[in-house]
Amino acid sequence: MAEWIALIGVALIVLYGIVIFNRLVSTGQLANEAWSGIDVQLKRRADLVPNLVDTVKGYASHERQLFEEVTKLRNEVRSLPAGDVAGRAKAESALSGLIGRLLALAEAYPDLKASTNFLELQRELAKLEDEIQMARRYYNGAVRNLNTLIETVPSNIVARLTGFTQRAYFELTDAAERNVPRVQV
């Protein structure tokens, strides 16, 4: 009888471990999906940048250095490994700052401010920035859930045994980088 109780106890512990493992996998997949959402939005923004640069370039051709900086940084962002959350956050923050400077040029060029193409690009960029912000929040929530599972008992035991590790949040470290490019429509 004692053997049966011990066997049932072991089976319950194994079953509970399987349930926890599956929960860790599921939560990890949510974090992967969330990162993919950020990646898609950032790629959409990177694809929008050349159009924005070309539109502004037609009105402010003497701002060549800024155009080159934006293009160079855009290419750097695209070349970063997909899983480099910290590197991606830093590069995207810098790109946001340059896009903000690019948009600020419109103030000096009334014809550019009135350009239908420029106004449409501004609207699209504003919409993208909102979608990026939502994707970041979703990703950070998914990472929070995964990291909580990895840190709390008893799931931390299963996580340690199966190789789950904490993920980094998509966060900005410099307070100035927290400012979203100002887009007026």
Residue, then its C-alpha position, 0 to 999 in steps of 0.5 A: m500500500a505504501e508503495w502505491i501511495a509513493l508511486i501516486g505521489v511521484a506521478l503527481i509530482v511529475l504531472y505537476g512538473i509537466v504542467i509547469f513546463n508547459r506553462l513556461v513554454s506557453t508563456g515563452q511563446l507569448a513573449n516570442e510572439a510579442w517580440s515579433g510584433i515589435d519587430v514587424q512595427l519597427k521594420r514598417r517604420a524603417d521602411l517609412v524612413p526613406n520616403l520621409v527622407d526623400t520628401v524632406k530632401g526635396y525641400a531641404s537639400h542642404e541638410r545632407q548630414l542629417f539625411e546621411e545619419v538617418t540612413k546610416l542608423r536605419n541600416e544599422v537597425r536593420s542589421l541588428p540580430a532579431g533577439d538583441v532586445a537591448g541593442r535594438a532598443k538603443a538603436e531604435s531610440a537613436l533613430s526616433g531622435l533623428i526622425g524627430r529632428l527630421l520632422a522638426l525641419a518641416e517647421a523651417y519649410p512652410d512648403l514642406k509642411a503643406s506638402t500632401n506627401f509629407l502630411e501623409l507620411q507624418r500621419e503614417l509615422a504617428k500611427l506607427e509610433d502608437e502601434i510600436q508603443m502598444a507592441r512594446r507594452y504587450y512584449n514587456g507584459a509577456v516578458r514580465n509573466l515569463n520572468t515571474l514564472i521563472e522566479t517563483v516557486p515551484s516553477n523556478i525549479v522546473a525553469r532551472l532544470t529545463g534551461f529557461t532564463q529571464r528575458a530583457y524588457f524592451e526599455l529605454t535607458d536615457a530619459a531623453e530617448r523616452n520622447v517620441p518624435r513629435v508628429q503634427v498632423 
